[in-house]
């Protein structure tokens, strides 16, 4: 797939390397929800973006909205617990996250969902990952972003209250935990500004979508 990514000025290496997770910084959102953020967790993230853009078997989906069938405004891929991931560093990332959160989560991250936002026209609407256990249990979703930064917005479920904005790209990590999927929503809005391509990798435990 042809893409044009303007590389990060702060990540000029093709060597893929995960830093320590000790630098994670937690923000309590209220009602048992929290987020952990670690900028630049993955060095060489632009090189990984190029590999994933070219090698992943991306597919487009169409979904029914009201009385119409519309194209989902991003490309998708999903890797189950038994599926080989498209790059070894993603397996290393999943293992590192599982070790770091073992005591708090009580189970490993097992699946990886990938989204390819090709430009500012691609987006995902407000939602929580509530398909499966996330609708009734505390859980975690860890998102590793590579490519150009895009804003991830978070707000209390149903709207109202404060909306948080976190630009994510070039190897940044965010982990949404506790009740976050039930009591908060997140989205990646469309952007009228020139926006380069971004890929997000969402690691989830079994039974959370």
Secondary structure, DSSP 8 states (H G I E B T S, - for coil): --------TT------EE--GGG-EEEEEETTEEEEEETT-EETHHHHHHHHHHHS--B--EEEETTEEEE-SSEEEEE-TTS--SSHHHHHHHHHHHHHTHHHHSS-EEEEEEEEE-STT--EEEE---SBGGGTS---EEEEEEES-EEEEEEETTS-S--EEEEE-TTEEEEEEETHHHHEEEEE---SS----EEEEEEEETTB-
